[in-house]
Structure formats: C-alpha cells, structure tokens
C-alpha cells in the first residue's frame, strides 16, 4: 500500500510552499493523486 502525504507534508519535503504545489498542479507540472 502506498503511503499518502498531505499537501503540507509534501510541500515541506520538497522545500516549497503549499501555494507553489497548487500552482504546479494547475500548470500540469505536478499530478497529485486525489483520494
């Protein structure tokens, strides 16, 4: 089973802000798995 991370945990792990992750998602640079 895959371990899922919250957006905050993912942002911290990547060293970026939550806003940046959301911007990446909107531009198609990042494809999150919604549950």
PEQUI-V692569 format. One record per backbone hydrogen bond with DSSP energy under -0.5 kcal/mol. NH is the residue of the N-H (numbers start at 0). CO is the residue of the C=O. E is the energy in kcal/mol with one decimal. If there is no record, write none. Layout:
nh->NH co->CO e->E
nh->NH co->CO e->E
This chain:
nh->3 co->1 e->-0.5
nh->9 co->5 e->-2.5
nh->10 co->6 e->-2.4
nh->11 co->7 e->-2.2
nh->12 co->8 e->-2.4
nh->13 co->9 e->-2.0
nh->14 co->10 e->-1.1
nh->15 co->10 e->-2.2
nh->20 co->16 e->-1.8
nh->21 co->17 e->-2.3
nh->22 co->18 e->-2.3
nh->23 co->19 e->-2.8
nh->24 co->20 e->-2.2
nh->25 co->21 e->-2.2
nh->26 co->22 e->-1.9
nh->27 co->23 e->-0.8
nh->27 co->24 e->-0.8
nh->28 co->23 e->-1.6
nh->29 co->23 e->-1.3
nh->31 co->29 e->-0.6
nh->33 co->31 e->-0.7
